[in-house]
Amino acid sequence: MLLLSSLKVGGIFLVTALVCYFVLSSGEETLLRDGNILSESGSKLISAGLFMFYALVLAALSIMVFFGIKNMKK
């Protein structure tokens, strides 16, 4: 039972990461201040990481609000 629950959560996390990387993020080569170049894939990874952070924060806030309202009704 615990393994199944862990696999569900891991799967949801993986799907969220894949959606953020392939659907939401975009990458382009960027010249950095020190003269190096940030590759397109590196830029896409950073963008996907930011979108993933925003999605997880939104999910956490939604869950906290839901259970806060649910507990107020009792």
Secondary structure, 3 states (H helix, E strand, C coil): CHHHHHHHHHHHHHHHHHHHHHHHCCCCCEECCCCCEECHHHHHHHHHHHHHHHHHHHHHHHHHHHHHHHHHCC
